[in-house]
């Protein structure tokens, strides 16, 4: 899955809110909630490490690439 690069100043894609938390998510095998991330909803979360952004206004969350992700893995 190709991810957009991390944008610390980016807006929420759902409500255009400007405040979002950033949480590092390790590889899926290291995550105790991997099943929920992989299958609910299908395809929303990558199986490799990523940054989870969560809007403080509406609660929507979305993945972005880590800063040290290879350029070929990021969008």
N, C-alpha and C positions, 0 to 999 in steps of 0.2 A: 504494500500500500504506500503510495507516495503522499507525503504530508507537506503542507505549506510550511515555510520557514517560520520560526518563532518570531512573533512581533509583540514585544512587551507593551507597545502603545496601541495595539490593534483593538478594534471595536468588536463587540459581540455580533456574530452573523445573524442572530434572530431579532434582537431588540435595539441594536446599535449602542448598547450601554458601553461606557468607557472604562469601567472598573471591572477587572477580571483577575482572579487568583491564578497562579501558575503552580502546578504540582508535578514533580517528576514521577513518571511511571516506569518502573524497570521492565525488563523483558517479561513476557507473559508467564514463562515458567517459574519466575521468582515471585509472582503476585498471587496471594491467596484468593483473590477475587477474579482470577483469570477466566473462569467459566462465564461469569456475568459479562465481562468485557468482550469476550470473543463471540458469544451467542446472543446477547440481548442489548441492542439490536444487532443482527448479523452485519459484519463488515464495517461498523462504525469505528472500532478501536483496532489499531494495528497489533500484531503479535510481537513486534520488536519494541525497544524502549522509545518513549516519546514524552512530550510535555502535555499535560492535560490542562486546558484553560477552562475556567468556570466563571461565568458572568455573575457578578454580585447583585445585579438587578433582577434578572429573570431566572437564574439558575441553570441555563443551558450550558452544556460543556462540550468541548471539541478538542481534537488532537492537533498538535503542531510538532514539527521536527525539533530535536535537540540541537544545540549550537554545534556540537561536534559530530553530527550526522554527516555522512558522506554526501556530497552534492548530488550524486546519482540516486540517492534514496529520497531526497527532498524534491518537492515539485518545482 
